[in-house]
């Protein structure tokens, strides 16, 4: 049996987005994703729906690692360059943290995700709107994570010459 989705009315979009945010806060990201998909079906350019969708997808990274590529696709569709950089950082940061919780990735792999996030946050900081220090807050959170977990280090590249002292 095939079911046809019922379209959301345009007037219901603001309330639906509020519900999507509440479902995220209730740790029900799947519900938030569904609502955002309904909103985007009637308003494909709705940037708020794209951001909530991206965040809901990253909420699922520990259980569903496949959510990262979809979140990255959503980030690329954001129209504001600051937001593209900032949310790419969010995806990288949350991917690193998900790998840290889930295991299965080397510690240097986790470090690389966090370092990538910090690079995105630095790019976002250069583009930030006045009085918006969100990228700085996220960069600092990543820095603290690395300071609190000294075992997270970059991978050691093979070198032609032996290292004696650094």
N, C-alpha and C positions, 0 to 999 in steps of 0.2 A: 504494500500500500504506500502510495506517495502522498505526502502532505504538502500543500502549498502554503507558504508563509503569508501571514496577513500583514499588510503594510501599516506602518505607524502613521498617524496624521501629523502633519508638520507642526500643528499647534501643540502637540504632545511632546515635542522634542525636549524643551527645557526640563520638564518634569522627569522625562525618561533619563536624561543625563544625570539628574540628581539621584535617581534610583540606582543608576550604574555606580556612581561614587559610593553610595551607601552599601551596595553589595560588596564592593571592594573592601570597605571598612569592616564588613561582617565576615571577611575571609571567604567570600563566594565569588572568586574571579570569573568562573565560568558563566555565571548569571550576568555579570557586568559585560563580558565579551558579547554575549547574545544581544543585550540591549544596545550596545554600541553598533553592532552589525545592523540592527533594525534602524537605528538613527542614520547610519551611513547609507542605507538603502534609499532613504528619502531625501537625505542631504549629503551627497557624496563629498562635498568640500568642507564639512563641519570639522574644524580643527580641534575643538574641545572633545568631540567624540573620538577623534583619532588619538588624542593624548590619553584619554581614559582607557581606550582599547589597548594601547601600547602598555600602559601601566598594569592593566589586568592580565595581559599576556605575561609580563615579567613576574607577576605574582605567582604564576604557575610554573616557573622555571625549575623548582626543585622536583616536582612531580612529572613535569612534561618538558624535557629539554628541547623538544622540537618547537617550542613556543618562541625561542630566540630568533630564528630566521624570519618568522612572521612579524615579530615586533620590529626587527630591523627594516623590513619592508614598509611598515607603517611609519617608522621614523623618517625614511627617505621621502615619504609623501607629505611631510609637514612643509608648509609654505614658508615658514620663518627660519632663516639660517641659524639664529641663536637656538631656537627650539630643536632643530635637527641635530646640532652639536650636543646640546644639553641632554636630550633624550637618548642619543647614541651612547652617551656616557652612562646614563641610567641602565641601559641594557647591558653594557659591558660590566658595570659594577655588580648588578644583580646576577649576571651569569657567573662571575667569579665567586660570589658568595654562595650561589646555588651549588657550584662544583665543590666548594669547601665543605658545605653541609653534607652533600650527597656522596662525596668521595669519587674515586674512579678517575680522577685527573691528578696529575702530579702537582706538587706544591708550586713548582715554577710555572706551571700552566695557570694556576690560580693567580699567581703574581702577575703574569702577562695580562690577564683580563683586567685586573685592578689598575695596572699601569696604563692600559689602553683607556680605561674610563677616565683616569686623571688627565690624559692628553686631550680627550674630548672636552672635559670640564675647563681646561685651560683655554681651548679655542672658544668655548661658549663665553667664558669670562671676558674675552676680548671683544665680544659682540653684545654684551649684556645691556639691557635697558637700564636707565638710571635707577638707583636704589634697589636693584635686584641682585642680591649676592647669593642666589641659590647655587650657582656653579661653585662658588667658593666654599659654601657649606658642604657640598657633596665631595669636593676635592679634599677638604679637611677630614671628612669621615673616612675616605679611602686612605689618607695618610695615617690616620689613627689605627685603622685596621692593620696596615703594614707594620706600624710600630708595635702594636699589641701582639702581632704574630711574626716574630723575627725569623721563624722558619720559612716564611714566604719570601723567596728571593728570586731574582732573575736567573734564567738558565745560564749555565757556564758554557760559553762557546769553546769549542776545541780550538786550540792555538798551535801553530807550527813550532813555536818556541816554548820551552818549559817556563812556568812561572815560579820564581823563587820567593820573592817577597812583594807584597803590594803595599 
